[in-house]
Amino acid sequence: MQTYDIIIIGGGVIGSAVARELTRYQLSVAVLEKESDVCTQTSGRNTGMLHAGFLYKTGSLKAQCCVEGNREFDQVARELDVPFKRTGKLIVGFTEEHRQRLLAMIQRGRDNGVPGMELIDRARMDEIDPSAGGNFAIHCPSSGILDPFIYTIALAENAVKNGAKYHLYTEVTGSECLPDGRHVLHTNQGDFVCRWVINSAGLHSAEISDMLGIPGYVIQPVKGEYFVLDKKAGAFARIPVYPAPTEHNTFDTHATPTVDGNVLVGPNSFNVEDGEDYSVRQVGMDGLQESGARMFKHMKREYYIRTFAGARPKRINPATGEIQDFLIERREDVPGVINLVGIESPGLTSALPIARRVVALLKEKEELTPNPAFDPTRKGIIRFHEASRAEQARLIATDPDYGEIVCRCETVTRAEIRAAIHNPLGVCTVNGIKVRTRASMGRCQGGYCETRITAMIREELGKAVTDVRLTNGHSTMFTGSVKGGDQA
Ligand SMILES: Cc1cc2nc3c(=O)[nH]c(=O)nc-3n(C[C@H](O)[C@H](O)[C@H](O)COP(=O)(O)OP(=O)(O)OC[C@H]3O[C@@H](n4cnc5c(N)ncnc54)[C@H](O)[C@@H]3O)c2cc1C
């Protein structure tokens, strides 16, 4: 039985932000995550926008946390070495009805404290990004794009650096309260004991809330499908382009450049029962082709390299179906529990503000002693292809593995893959290497480098090739030798 002061259930961007903020204090902190890595669920299946905060009801937690998270992100990205660009955003309109909705949106943005939003005409849009569709637009300068995988990993790695412990492949299956008020969490890896439990289980947050003694919440998974476009399309995309909001104040398909130069087209939006079914539908992709082309003039089939999907964990009112605000609660009748339910968009933008609110709830019950050794910084893996020629030469001179390219599409070297294999969280799946280095994210989607990465995992960690996994415990890549002999 392992004992901690605080256990966080769910190691996505929210659980990892909470873990990082808690390590500012002298507390023993653990994160229990059922998957092989921290960004396999919603935190790795989104648009990667640093939202500005103009969409959400004034005064709501969504609005407050989003604006706060947006404002501080330049510093956060520097501290944690997260790829980030403050690109701004266009929200485009075609009709008079759209214009009225955009004007209302500017007003809401002002009420929420979003700076610099203005309505611009087509001529000004052409100066900002000629590939954007639409007759006029809101320009919102504070929006940005970030790498959601690296952000989640960076928060987790910084938490680990400051003393938190991650237990991957550890699924919480039940809980009970001890007579002294502590909690026992039952998992597939044995029991864990703690004084405080923090529920940040994303799509499963209502089930975990139930398990911890706070029943009644309902999560509706709302799926979104995407196309990933090649960097050739990315060369045309300067800024995220969103359509005017629908009458329900939601956004339809948008086109968003990524920090690495691809373009994401999506997401659409439809209710599903199983939020973790990440398959995409032909009808959905056909719809994205049509709606995406209205936002981005270079939406062509020849640029498609991949599809993916994610599901927003929307908390709904069970009686009316109405979508609710983020829930961040501590209840006197259920001691030792902090509940985070319905952390849908803009959860990525809001992760650290949400985490600070969790700490504030904890401080209402306990005096927390600062951790004098806390270090807010984390350094990522060096990206060889982003280095200058002189720097590349210096890297190769210090480590010849920088001179060997493993992923040709994304120019990722053997030295970077090796650094990723020895990551601080101990993640050793092929997808874990992919999201840390971009190896296999390019045009050929791993056709060339995946077997080489597998071989490196085997060599570096002394694993049998049959033990290497793509993403999780079931995703075996090799079942044995075809011709007999060594497992190469
Ligand atoms: C299509 C889409 C687009 C989005 N775009 C944006 C955007 O551009 N900008 C933005 O700010 N936000 C965006 N969001 C929202 C954002 O992605 C989420 O709010 C955020 O990722 C939620 O993080 P999380 O940590 O709560 O969830 P998750 O990442 O899902 O983490 C929860 C974790 O809990 C684990 N877990 C669940 N049950 C258990 C259990 N029993 N035991 C142990 N572990 C468990 C899961 O495996 C999971 O890893 C988008 C979301 C979607 C779906």
The ligand as an SDF file (V2000), in Angstrom:
LIG
                    3D

 53 58  0  0  0  0  0  0  0  0999 V2000
  -12.0510   18.4320  -30.0900 C   0  0  0  0  0  0  0  0  0  0  0  0
  -11.5160   19.2470  -28.9410 C   0  0  0  0  0  0  0  0  0  0  0  0
  -10.8870   20.4770  -29.1670 C   0  0  0  0  0  0  0  0  0  0  0  0
  -10.4140   21.2250  -28.1060 C   0  0  0  0  0  0  0  0  0  0  0  0
   -9.7040   22.3680  -28.3710 N   0  0  0  0  0  0  0  0  0  0  0  0
   -9.2050   23.0870  -27.3300 C   0  0  0  0  0  0  0  0  0  0  0  0
   -8.4230   24.2310  -27.5870 C   0  0  0  0  0  0  0  0  0  0  0  0
   -8.0800   24.5270  -28.7330 O   0  0  0  0  0  0  0  0  0  0  0  0
   -8.0300   24.9930  -26.5390 N   0  0  0  0  0  0  0  0  0  0  0  0
   -8.3700   24.6800  -25.2430 C   0  0  0  0  0  0  0  0  0  0  0  0
   -8.0430   25.4350  -24.3480 O   0  0  0  0  0  0  0  0  0  0  0  0
   -9.0630   23.5440  -24.9720 N   0  0  0  0  0  0  0  0  0  0  0  0
   -9.4640   22.7390  -25.9720 C   0  0  0  0  0  0  0  0  0  0  0  0
  -10.1380   21.5800  -25.7290 N   0  0  0  0  0  0  0  0  0  0  0  0
  -10.3780   21.1920  -24.3420 C   0  0  0  0  0  0  0  0  0  0  0  0
   -9.1710   20.5440  -23.6950 C   0  0  0  0  0  0  0  0  0  0  0  0
   -8.5500   19.6340  -24.5860 O   0  0  0  0  0  0  0  0  0  0  0  0
   -9.6170   19.8020  -22.4270 C   0  0  0  0  0  0  0  0  0  0  0  0
  -10.3590   20.6930  -21.6290 O   0  0  0  0  0  0  0  0  0  0  0  0
   -8.4570   19.2950  -21.6070 C   0  0  0  0  0  0  0  0  0  0  0  0
   -7.5730   18.5530  -22.3970 O   0  0  0  0  0  0  0  0  0  0  0  0
   -8.9880   18.4320  -20.4780 C   0  0  0  0  0  0  0  0  0  0  0  0
   -7.8950   17.9170  -19.7950 O   0  0  0  0  0  0  0  0  0  0  0  0
   -8.0980   16.7870  -18.7020 P   0  0  0  0  0  0  0  0  0  0  0  0
   -6.7820   16.5910  -18.0760 O   0  0  0  0  0  0  0  0  0  0  0  0
   -9.2370   17.1520  -17.8190 O   0  0  0  0  0  0  0  0  0  0  0  0
   -8.6040   15.5290  -19.5310 O   0  0  0  0  0  0  0  0  0  0  0  0
   -7.7910   14.2850  -20.1320 P   0  0  0  0  0  0  0  0  0  0  0  0
   -6.6680   14.6930  -20.9720 O   0  0  0  0  0  0  0  0  0  0  0  0
   -8.8210   13.3940  -20.7510 O   0  0  0  0  0  0  0  0  0  0  0  0
   -7.1880   13.6300  -18.8440 O   0  0  0  0  0  0  0  0  0  0  0  0
   -7.9520   12.8540  -17.9630 C   0  0  0  0  0  0  0  0  0  0  0  0
   -7.1270   11.6260  -17.6600 C   0  0  0  0  0  0  0  0  0  0  0  0
   -7.7750   10.8420  -16.6720 O   0  0  0  0  0  0  0  0  0  0  0  0
   -7.4670    9.4970  -16.9250 C   0  0  0  0  0  0  0  0  0  0  0  0
   -8.4220    8.6650  -16.2160 N   0  0  0  0  0  0  0  0  0  0  0  0
   -9.7520    8.5850  -16.4340 C   0  0  0  0  0  0  0  0  0  0  0  0
  -10.3050    7.6870  -15.6000 N   0  0  0  0  0  0  0  0  0  0  0  0
   -9.2980    7.1990  -14.8230 C   0  0  0  0  0  0  0  0  0  0  0  0
   -9.2420    6.2330  -13.7780 C   0  0  0  0  0  0  0  0  0  0  0  0
  -10.3320    5.5790  -13.3680 N   0  0  0  0  0  0  0  0  0  0  0  0
   -8.0320    5.9640  -13.2130 N   0  0  0  0  0  0  0  0  0  0  0  0
   -6.8990    6.6100  -13.6280 C   0  0  0  0  0  0  0  0  0  0  0  0
   -6.9130    7.5220  -14.6440 N   0  0  0  0  0  0  0  0  0  0  0  0
   -8.0990    7.8270  -15.2120 C   0  0  0  0  0  0  0  0  0  0  0  0
   -7.5590    9.4010  -18.4410 C   0  0  0  0  0  0  0  0  0  0  0  0
   -6.8590    8.2870  -18.9630 O   0  0  0  0  0  0  0  0  0  0  0  0
   -6.9770   10.7320  -18.8860 C   0  0  0  0  0  0  0  0  0  0  0  0
   -5.6090   10.6520  -19.2470 O   0  0  0  0  0  0  0  0  0  0  0  0
  -10.5940   20.7720  -26.7710 C   0  0  0  0  0  0  0  0  0  0  0  0
  -11.1880   19.5220  -26.5520 C   0  0  0  0  0  0  0  0  0  0  0  0
  -11.6100   18.7540  -27.6280 C   0  0  0  0  0  0  0  0  0  0  0  0
  -12.1710   17.3970  -27.3910 C   0  0  0  0  0  0  0  0  0  0  0  0
  1  2  1  0
  2  3  1  0
  2 52  2  0
  3  4  2  0
  4  5  1  0
  4 50  1  0
  5  6  2  0
  6  7  1  0
  6 13  1  0
  7  8  2  0
  7  9  1  0
  9 10  1  0
 10 11  2  0
 10 12  1  0
 12 13  2  0
 13 14  1  0
 14 15  1  0
 14 50  1  0
 15 16  1  0
 16 17  1  0
 16 18  1  0
 18 19  1  0
 18 20  1  0
 20 21  1  0
 20 22  1  0
 22 23  1  0
 23 24  1  0
 24 25  2  0
 24 26  1  0
 24 27  1  0
 27 28  1  0
 28 29  2  0
 28 30  1  0
 28 31  1  0
 31 32  1  0
 32 33  1  0
 33 34  1  0
 33 48  1  0
 34 35  1  0
 35 36  1  0
 35 46  1  0
 36 37  1  0
 36 45  1  0
 37 38  2  0
 38 39  1  0
 39 40  1  0
 39 45  2  0
 40 41  1  0
 40 42  2  0
 42 43  1  0
 43 44  2  0
 44 45  1  0
 46 47  1  0
 46 48  1  0
 48 49  1  0
 50 51  2  0
 51 52  1  0
 52 53  1  0
M  END
$$$$
